[in-house]
Amino acid sequence: MSGLDAFTEALDPPMYVVTAVAADGERAGCLVGFASQCSIHPARFTVWLSRKNHTYGVACRSSHLAVHVLSRARMETARLFGEETGDEIDKLARVAWTPGHGGVPVLSDACAWFVGRVETRWDGGDHVGFLLAPVAEGPAPLAADRTDLLSLSDVSHFSPGHPA
């Protein structure tokens, strides 16, 4: 157990699906629990991807990432991006999506999403932070009740496609 366990066990943060497409056309996506807005002016958001995750490798070769919020009604989408690994399947072949800014996949069943240009990356230990500058978003306003958004407690029973 880490020194943060007591603190983090009291939290129930939102979960996000992050998608990426590399210049060579390889695409990927994963379920992410480490993410937050980190600046107001200029607007910035950071997502943290595990170095062991297939999406991490694709994201390192991507100019843009899309960050999606799901409702609890989209549990199967969350399960796909959280329990499967892109090392074995093309997750995006199993869901509806459209190409967003920079060609990054935007999930059709997301409550809200934004595409961000990757400004920089930095080492956070077993995860790497991707600092994103928003360039496109939708829909506005949120299509779902905020109390219905997917959170950590909704997916804590998942068996991850990769260990963290």
C-alpha positions in Angstrom: 0.0 0.0 0.0 1.2 3.5 -0.8 1.2 6.5 1.5 -1.7 7.9 -0.6 -4.1 4.9 -0.2 -6.2 6.3 2.7 -6.6 9.6 0.8 -7.4 8.1 -2.6 -9.8 5.5 -1.2 -12.0 8.4 0.0 -12.3 9.7 -3.6 -14.5 8.7 -6.5 -13.1 10.6 -9.5 -14.6 10.6 -12.9 -13.4 8.1 -15.5 -12.6 9.1 -19.0 -12.0 7.3 -22.3 -8.9 8.8 -24.1 -8.4 8.1 -27.8 -5.5 8.7 -30.1 -4.4 8.3 -33.7 -0.8 8.3 -34.8 0.5 9.7 -38.1 0.8 6.2 -39.5 -3.0 5.7 -38.9 -2.7 3.4 -35.9 -5.5 4.2 -33.4 -6.0 3.3 -29.8 -8.0 4.2 -26.7 -8.2 3.4 -23.0 -10.1 4.1 -19.8 -8.3 6.7 -17.7 -8.9 7.6 -14.1 -6.0 10.1 -13.7 -7.0 13.3 -15.4 -7.8 16.9 -14.6 -8.1 20.4 -15.8 -4.9 22.1 -14.7 -5.1 25.7 -16.0 -7.9 28.2 -16.7 -6.0 30.8 -18.8 -4.8 29.3 -21.0 -7.2 26.3 -20.8 -5.3 23.1 -20.2 -6.1 19.6 -19.2 -3.8 16.7 -18.3 -4.4 13.0 -18.8 -2.0 10.4 -17.4 -1.4 7.2 -19.4 0.3 4.1 -18.0 3.5 3.3 -19.8 2.3 -0.3 -20.0 -0.8 0.6 -21.9 -1.0 0.1 -25.7 -2.6 3.6 -26.0 0.5 5.2 -24.4 2.6 4.1 -27.3 0.1 5.5 -29.9 -0.4 8.7 -27.9 3.4 9.3 -27.9 3.2 9.4 -31.7 0.0 11.5 -31.8 -0.4 15.3 -32.1 -3.9 15.3 -30.6 -5.8 13.2 -28.0 -9.6 13.1 -27.4 -11.0 12.9 -23.9 -14.5 11.6 -23.4 -17.0 11.5 -20.5 -19.4 8.6 -20.5 -22.7 8.1 -18.7 -23.2 5.0 -16.6 -25.5 3.8 -19.3 -22.4 3.3 -21.5 -20.9 0.7 -19.2 -20.1 -1.6 -22.2 -18.1 1.1 -23.8 -16.2 1.6 -20.5 -15.7 -2.1 -20.2 -14.3 -2.4 -23.7 -11.8 0.5 -23.2 -10.9 -0.6 -19.6 -10.8 -4.4 -19.8 -9.5 -5.1 -23.4 -6.0 -4.3 -24.7 -5.1 -2.7 -28.0 -2.3 -5.2 -28.1 -4.9 -7.8 -29.1 -7.9 -6.0 -30.6 -8.8 -2.8 -32.4 -11.3 -1.4 -29.8 -12.3 1.4 -32.1 -13.6 -1.2 -34.6 -16.2 -2.2 -32.0 -17.8 1.2 -31.3 -19.3 4.1 -33.3 -17.0 7.1 -33.7 -16.2 9.9 -36.1 -12.8 11.5 -36.9 -12.3 14.7 -34.9 -9.7 17.4 -35.1 -6.4 15.9 -36.2 -8.2 12.7 -37.2 -8.5 11.5 -33.6 -11.5 9.2 -32.9 -14.4 10.9 -31.2 -16.8 8.4 -29.6 -20.4 8.8 -30.7 -21.9 7.7 -27.4 -19.9 10.2 -25.2 -21.9 12.7 -23.1 -19.2 15.2 -23.6 -15.7 15.3 -25.2 -12.9 17.5 -26.3 -9.9 17.1 -28.5 -6.6 18.6 -27.3 -3.3 19.3 -29.0 -0.5 17.6 -27.1 1.6 20.5 -25.7 4.1 18.4 -23.8 4.6 15.2 -21.8 6.2 14.5 -18.5 7.2 11.6 -16.4 5.0 10.9 -13.4 6.4 7.5 -12.4 4.5 4.6 -13.9 2.3 7.1 -15.8 3.1 9.9 -18.2 1.2 13.2 -18.2 0.0 14.6 -21.5 -0.7 18.3 -21.3 -3.5 19.1 -23.7 -4.6 22.4 -25.2 -8.3 22.1 -26.2 -9.0 22.7 -29.9 -12.5 21.2 -30.3 -15.3 20.1 -28.0 -18.8 18.8 -28.0 -21.6 18.5 -27.2 -22.3 21.5 -25.1 -23.9 21.4 -22.6 -23.6 18.0 -21.1 -26.1 15.6 -22.5 -26.4 13.7 -19.2 -27.2 14.5 -15.6 -23.8 15.0 -13.9 -24.8 12.5 -11.2 -25.1 9.9 -13.9 -21.5 10.2 -15.1 -19.1 7.2 -15.0 -16.8 7.2 -11.9 -14.2 5.0 -10.4 -16.6 3.2 -8.1 -18.6 2.1 -11.3 -15.5 0.4 -12.8 -13.5 -0.7 -9.8 -14.5 -4.3 -10.4 -13.1 -4.3 -13.9 -10.1 -6.6 -14.8 -7.8 -4.2 -16.6 -6.4 -5.2 -20.0 -2.9 -4.2 -18.6 -1.6 -3.8 -15.1 -0.9 -0.2 -14.1 
